[in-house]
Amino acid sequence: MTTTHDAPEVLWYIIPREGAYPWEPAGRRPIDLGYLQQLAGTVERLGYTGALLATDLYDVWPLGSALAASTGPAFQPLLAVHPGLISPTLLAKMALSFDTLFGGRLRFNVVNGSTKSLKEYGLHVEHDERYELSAEYWSIVKRLTAGEVFDHKGRFYDLQDAGASFRDLEPVQSPHIPLWFGGSSAPGIEMAAEHVDVYLTWGEPPHLLKEKLDRVRERAAAYGRTLRIGLRLHLIVRDTEDEAWAAADQLLDVTSEATYARQLGDRAGEDGTGWQRQFRQHGGRVPARARELETHPNLWPGMSLFRPGPGTAIVGSTGQVVERLSEFRDLGVDTFILSGNPLLEEAYRVAETVLPALGVTDRFRAGPRGQG
């Protein structure tokens, strides 16, 4: 029997390089600010509470500022930020400035990255050390975005009179800019339990996800805390199950051998536990048909064959997608970050089919698509 829940919070996903299959040049739309602002406005009107602006070729701060300036209070940008790449004091000043200008809508998605990727920025930290850095970094940012002025001497940072230069930037959000974070390793879970507000995870079969969430809740309880739980998923939803799997097959067909080789080969030494958990679902094998990788009814880890980041999709009819999301709701998930390609068209499809069944209603019912 499905448990009755209040409507979840649902965010969408916005990234400049997007299209029907944006990992290939032929499937990618031109980068256009007007289009991205149209996408953000559509996301806001359809009932999503904002969007994840993910790390990509383009930096999230100018994108987040442009989209926040063109939307209203219902659109809350979730900016992906790597701790340690800039001073925590400077990040706090940027965050308070953003919230002052845009009405307290900012949220941070804490991205710890990989040892290999961070070396490009001169940050040389191994797996467990990344989480030690992150814990110290975000504890500082939380205090600064709460309006504190203080000295700090830790393993990574030695700050004097931090926050004094912008003490007149009064915080808009209380008690601090919210932190969203996902980490599947023991150090990652420990960092989340102590410091973050929303624990994020990628999609996995429910029995595996339950084990992880039980550990997260246990560790959070040890700090006297309770975390919200968010799930990042891609959706391939169609009128029928066969149509949905055919759409997944099409993604396999249009993806080049070079993309498969790059995505699987470049990450052979990836030390992120979340990636490793995804990789075990497909083993680096490119199937002849998408459904060969189905790990749980309608769960497909094949997206990680094309692109970095969350690689699990729910593939199925509207009813099946709603059923799978409801299974995750029964595990305590109260927040979803969803996506589909292309982002604009699939934002409509999901809002018109899936969200009403979850109790989420749109804010815009007057006029056809594209009018506001």
Sequence and secondary structure as in RCSB ss.txt:
>XXXX:A:sequence
MTTTHDAPEVLWYIIPREGAYPWEPAGRRPIDLGYLQQLAGTVERLGYTGALLATDLYDVWPLGSALAASTGPAF
QPLLAVHPGLISPTLLAKMALSFDTLFGGRLRFNVVNGSTKSLKEYGLHVEHDERYELSAEYWSIVKRLTAGEVF
DHKGRFYDLQDAGASFRDLEPVQSPHIPLWFGGSSAPGIEMAAEHVDVYLTWGEPPHLLKEKLDRVRERAAAYGR
TLRIGLRLHLIVRDTEDEAWAAADQLLDVTSEATYARQLGDRAGEDGTGWQRQFRQHGGRVPARARELETHPNLW
PGMSLFRPGPGTAIVGSTGQVVERLSEFRDLGVDTFILSGNPLLEEAYRVAETVLPALGVTDRFRAGPRGQG
>XXXX:A:secstr
        EEEEEE SS SSSTTSGGG     HHHHHHHHHHHHHTT  EEEE  SSS HHHHHHHHHHHS TT 
EEEEEE TTSS HHHHHHHHHHHHHHHTS  EEEE    HHHHGGGT    HHHHHHHHHHHHHHHHHHHTT  E
EEE SS EEEEETGGGTTS  SSSSSS EEE   SHHHHHHHHHH SEEEEE   HHHHHHHHHHHHHHHHHTT 
  EEEEEEEEEEESSHHHHHHHHHHHHHHS HHHHHHHHHTTTT   HHHHHHHHHHTT   SSGGGG  BTTEE
GGGGGTSSS   EEEEEHHHHHHHHHHHHHTT  EEEEE SSHHHHHHHHHHHTHHHHT   S  SSSTT  
